[in-house]
Amino acid sequence: MSEPKTLNEFYADRNKLLARISELENRVDFLESNDSYLLKCEKEENKKLKADNDKLLKEKIDLEINFERFKEETAKKNKRNAGRYSKIDGNLINKAHEMSKQGLTQRKIAENLGVSLGLVNKMIHSNNPISASL
């Protein structure tokens, strides 16, 4: 067995332990305050990142819309980018010739095909029937 401590030694050990407890409590308080600060900073950073992400998503959608418009506009142009895009194709010319052979007037053909009377006249008189492969 160890020798019993004197009252002074006991109080000295007690004071050391109380000082160590106080030191540990201060350290815990410091760590808790740092944790709350870090969480606050993390929340603020997350808000900033979310705002940046939303902004980039909006830009992406705008770019996709503009790209679709560009594709539509370029699809309307002819291959050489010269003159107008032709409204007529081989199928339309063949339909006009068939309707003409059936005895429909050029006005009725124009109404049915959704083109002008002049275009129907041009298709019937200046072109021979074209194969559907065009």
C-alpha positions as a Markdown table, in Angstrom:
| # | Residue | x | y | z |
|---|---|---|---|---|
| 1 | Met | 0.0 | 0.0 | 0.0 |
| 2 | Ser | 1.1 | 3.5 | -0.7 |
| 3 | Glu | 1.5 | 5.9 | 2.1 |
| 4 | Pro | -1.4 | 8.2 | 2.9 |
| 5 | Lys | -1.1 | 11.6 | 1.4 |
| 6 | Thr | -0.9 | 14.7 | 3.4 |
| 7 | Leu | -3.6 | 17.2 | 3.2 |
| 8 | Asn | -1.4 | 19.6 | 1.3 |
| 9 | Glu | -0.5 | 17.0 | -1.2 |
| 10 | Phe | -4.1 | 16.0 | -1.6 |
| 11 | Tyr | -5.1 | 19.7 | -2.3 |
| 12 | Ala | -2.2 | 20.1 | -4.7 |
| 13 | Asp | -3.3 | 17.0 | -6.7 |
| 14 | Arg | -6.9 | 18.2 | -6.6 |
| 15 | Asn | -5.9 | 21.7 | -7.9 |
| 16 | Lys | -3.9 | 20.1 | -10.7 |
| 17 | Leu | -6.9 | 18.0 | -11.7 |
| 18 | Leu | -9.3 | 21.0 | -11.5 |
| 19 | Ala | -6.9 | 23.0 | -13.7 |
| 20 | Arg | -6.7 | 20.1 | -16.2 |
| 21 | Ile | -10.5 | 19.9 | -16.2 |
| 22 | Ser | -10.8 | 23.6 | -16.8 |
| 23 | Glu | -8.3 | 23.4 | -19.6 |
| 24 | Leu | -10.2 | 20.5 | -21.3 |
| 25 | Glu | -13.5 | 22.4 | -20.9 |
| 26 | Asn | -11.9 | 25.5 | -22.6 |
| 27 | Arg | -10.7 | 23.3 | -25.4 |
| 28 | Val | -14.1 | 21.7 | -25.9 |
| 29 | Asp | -15.7 | 25.2 | -26.0 |
| 30 | Phe | -13.1 | 26.3 | -28.6 |
| 31 | Leu | -13.7 | 23.2 | -30.7 |
| 32 | Glu | -17.5 | 23.6 | -30.5 |
| 33 | Ser | -17.2 | 27.3 | -31.6 |
| 34 | Asn | -14.9 | 26.3 | -34.4 |
| 35 | Asp | -17.4 | 23.6 | -35.5 |
| 36 | Ser | -20.3 | 26.0 | -35.6 |
| 37 | Tyr | -18.1 | 28.5 | -37.5 |
| 38 | Leu | -17.1 | 25.9 | -40.0 |
| 39 | Leu | -20.7 | 24.8 | -40.4 |
| 40 | Lys | -21.8 | 28.3 | -41.1 |
| 41 | Cys | -19.0 | 28.8 | -43.6 |
| 42 | Glu | -19.9 | 25.5 | -45.3 |
| 43 | Lys | -23.6 | 26.5 | -45.5 |
| 44 | Glu | -22.6 | 29.9 | -47.1 |
| 45 | Glu | -20.3 | 28.1 | -49.5 |
| 46 | Asn | -23.1 | 25.6 | -50.4 |
| 47 | Lys | -25.4 | 28.5 | -51.1 |
| 48 | Lys | -22.9 | 30.1 | -53.4 |
| 49 | Leu | -22.2 | 26.8 | -55.2 |
| 50 | Lys | -26.0 | 26.2 | -55.6 |
| 51 | Ala | -26.4 | 29.7 | -57.0 |
| 52 | Asp | -23.5 | 29.2 | -59.4 |
| 53 | Asn | -25.0 | 25.8 | -60.4 |
| 54 | Asp | -28.4 | 27.3 | -61.1 |
| 55 | Lys | -26.8 | 30.1 | -63.2 |
| 56 | Leu | -24.9 | 27.5 | -65.2 |
| 57 | Leu | -28.0 | 25.4 | -65.7 |
| 58 | Lys | -29.9 | 28.4 | -67.0 |
| 59 | Glu | -27.0 | 29.2 | -69.4 |
| 60 | Lys | -27.0 | 25.6 | -70.6 |
| 61 | Ile | -30.7 | 25.7 | -71.3 |
| 62 | Asp | -30.3 | 29.0 | -73.2 |
| 63 | Leu | -27.5 | 27.6 | -75.2 |
| 64 | Glu | -29.5 | 24.5 | -76.1 |
| 65 | Ile | -32.4 | 26.7 | -77.2 |
| 66 | Asn | -30.2 | 28.9 | -79.3 |
| 67 | Phe | -28.5 | 25.8 | -80.8 |
| 68 | Glu | -31.9 | 24.4 | -81.8 |
| 69 | Arg | -32.9 | 27.7 | -83.4 |
| 70 | Phe | -29.6 | 27.8 | -85.2 |
| 71 | Lys | -30.1 | 24.2 | -86.5 |
| 72 | Glu | -33.6 | 25.1 | -87.7 |
| 73 | Glu | -32.4 | 28.2 | -89.5 |
| 74 | Thr | -29.5 | 26.4 | -91.2 |
| 75 | Ala | -31.8 | 23.5 | -92.2 |
| 76 | Lys | -33.9 | 26.0 | -94.1 |
| 77 | Lys | -31.0 | 27.1 | -96.3 |
| 78 | Asn | -30.0 | 25.2 | -99.4 |
| 79 | Lys | -26.6 | 23.4 | -99.7 |
| 80 | Arg | -24.7 | 26.3 | -101.3 |
| 81 | Asn | -26.3 | 28.9 | -99.0 |
| 82 | Ala | -27.3 | 30.8 | -102.2 |
| 83 | Gly | -30.8 | 32.1 | -103.0 |
| 84 | Arg | -34.0 | 30.9 | -101.3 |
| 85 | Tyr | -34.7 | 27.5 | -99.9 |
| 86 | Ser | -36.8 | 25.6 | -102.5 |
| 87 | Lys | -40.4 | 24.9 | -101.3 |
| 88 | Ile | -40.9 | 22.2 | -103.9 |
| 89 | Asp | -39.5 | 18.7 | -104.1 |
| 90 | Gly | -40.0 | 15.7 | -106.3 |
| 91 | Asn | -43.0 | 14.4 | -104.3 |
| 92 | Leu | -44.7 | 17.7 | -104.6 |
| 93 | Ile | -44.1 | 17.9 | -108.3 |
| 94 | Asn | -45.4 | 14.4 | -108.8 |
| 95 | Lys | -48.6 | 15.2 | -106.8 |
| 96 | Ala | -49.2 | 18.3 | -108.9 |
| 97 | His | -48.9 | 16.3 | -112.1 |
| 98 | Glu | -51.2 | 13.5 | -110.8 |
| 99 | Met | -53.8 | 16.0 | -109.8 |
| 100 | Ser | -53.5 | 17.8 | -113.1 |
| 101 | Lys | -54.0 | 14.4 | -114.9 |
| 102 | Gln | -57.1 | 13.8 | -112.8 |
| 103 | Gly | -58.5 | 17.0 | -114.2 |
| 104 | Leu | -58.3 | 19.3 | -111.2 |
| 105 | Thr | -57.8 | 23.0 | -111.9 |
| 106 | Gln | -54.5 | 24.7 | -111.0 |
| 107 | Arg | -56.3 | 26.7 | -108.3 |
| 108 | Lys | -57.6 | 23.5 | -106.6 |
| 109 | Ile | -54.2 | 21.9 | -106.9 |
| 110 | Ala | -52.7 | 25.0 | -105.2 |
| 111 | Glu | -55.2 | 24.9 | -102.4 |
| 112 | Asn | -54.6 | 21.2 | -101.8 |
| 113 | Leu | -50.9 | 21.4 | -101.8 |
| 114 | Gly | -50.7 | 24.7 | -99.9 |
| 115 | Val | -48.7 | 26.6 | -102.5 |
| 116 | Ser | -49.4 | 29.5 | -104.8 |
| 117 | Leu | -51.1 | 29.2 | -108.2 |
| 118 | Gly | -47.9 | 30.4 | -110.0 |
| 119 | Leu | -45.9 | 27.7 | -108.3 |
| 120 | Val | -48.4 | 25.0 | -109.5 |
| 121 | Asn | -48.2 | 26.4 | -113.0 |
| 122 | Lys | -44.4 | 26.3 | -112.9 |
| 123 | Met | -44.4 | 22.7 | -111.6 |
| 124 | Ile | -46.9 | 21.5 | -114.2 |
| 125 | His | -45.5 | 23.3 | -117.3 |
| 126 | Ser | -41.8 | 23.5 | -116.8 |
| 127 | Asn | -41.0 | 20.1 | -115.2 |
| 128 | Asn | -41.7 | 16.6 | -116.2 |
| 129 | Pro | -42.9 | 14.2 | -113.5 |
| 130 | Ile | -39.9 | 13.5 | -111.2 |
| 131 | Ser | -39.4 | 10.1 | -109.5 |
| 132 | Ala | -40.1 | 10.0 | -105.8 |
| 133 | Ser | -36.4 | 9.3 | -105.2 |
| 134 | Leu | -35.6 | 13.1 | -105.1 |
